[in-house]
Amino acid sequence: MRASLIFLLLIPAFIALGHDFYLFYNEYLNPGVFSIDLLLEKFKFSALGFIWTTYAEDSYKNVVQSTDPETWATIDSLLTIKAFYAGLAFAGFFIVLFLILKMFGKGPFANEEEAYTNNKFSSKSDTFRAGGQSKKMQYKRK
């Protein structure tokens, strides 16, 4: 479960990286041949502002017009962050939060043994689980 949760948290970073590889492929590799030197020289990560202005330009213009200059300066500085790094920061934030919760025995990274010992239901009263105590069913004839 831990690995699947970490994978889910990393999806935004994977999407941004996939977008960057897509742009790199269309720009340099569609008619050409791949080389490591070309990758090192020409591959670039997309900034959040580039993605916003490329795919939702009208929204970008509306926000620029509706915000005051001091607030827009702050937003504009945040738009220079690379989308891949923002996705990694998103995942890192939640992983650190879950690790802190693990120290208290809560959350998705807590030991399963601790989670089951704190459960309200004991395994003896839970008859639908494997290994639970179930009684033989008795049928009556009419």
FENMOTA-V178244 format. One record per residue. PSI is psi in whole degrees, -180 to 180 (* if undefined). Layout:
# FENMOTA-V178244
psi
PSI
PSI
This chain:
# FENMOTA-V178244
psi
-36
-44
-39
-36
-42
-40
-44
-39
-26
-5
-44
-38
-41
-38
-45
-41
-41
-39
-43
-40
-36
-46
-40
-43
-47
-34
-42
-28
-15
-50
-8
-167
141
139
154
-38
-40
-42
-47
-33
-41
-19
131
147
143
139
157
-38
-39
-44
-41
-47
-27
-42
-15
64
-37
-41
-43
-48
-39
-40
-40
-43
-31
-7
152
158
-36
-42
-40
-33
-39
-46
-42
-35
-32
-26
-8
-7
138
138
-37
-44
-34
-39
-40
-39
-39
-50
-43
-40
-49
-34
-42
-41
-44
-33
-36
-42
-31
-36
-27
3
22
170
-180
-18
3
154
141
-31
-42
-36
-37
-30
-26
2
145
-31
133
161
-22
-34
-12
101
-10
-10
156
135
-2
156
118
149
156
135
134
132
144
143
149
*
